[in-house]
């Protein structure tokens, strides 16, 4: 595995672990989900899935299959997050992070598929 893949995996894992924690415990994130017009249950599900995926990204160093599952799920989740941002008419600047994370996870998804096959 190349160094930039390792750095990207660690960066994404840390990012999703922090975001998942924020979804579950930070009042700021609770308010964001209200702004997104999403329920409290959706916020909690998002937080748990992000934490699981963050841990799975770290486990992808051991198993490319885990990497496929994690990055595939995160790509879908980031696509849905981007769609929510478009639906509530967020600016491009506010929508860009979810789009970029979708692309990065999609890239790693393809990378893990190549390793696994």
PESUL-V963806 format. One line per field, one symbol per residue. phi: phi as a letter, one per 40 degrees, with the letter a starting at -180 (. if undefined). psi: psi as a letter, one per 30 degrees, with the letter a starting at -180 (. if undefined). burial: # if it has 16 or more other ideal C-beta (glycine too) atoms within 10 Angstrom, else .. Layout:
BEGIN
phi=???
psi=???
burial=???
END
This chain:
BEGIN
phi=.cdcccccccdcdcdcccccdcdcbccdccccccccgbcccccccdcccccdccccdcccccbdccccccccccccccccccccccccgccddccddcccccccccccdcdcccccc
psi=klefeeeeeeeeeeeeeeeeeeeefkeeeeeeeeefhlleeeeeeeeeeeeeeeeeeefffejfeeeeeeeeeeeeeeeeeeeeeeeghlleeffeeeeeeeeeeeeeeeeeeeee.
burial=....#..##..##.###.##.###....#...#..#.#....#..##.##########.#...#.##########.###.##.##....#....#..##.##.###.##.##.....
END
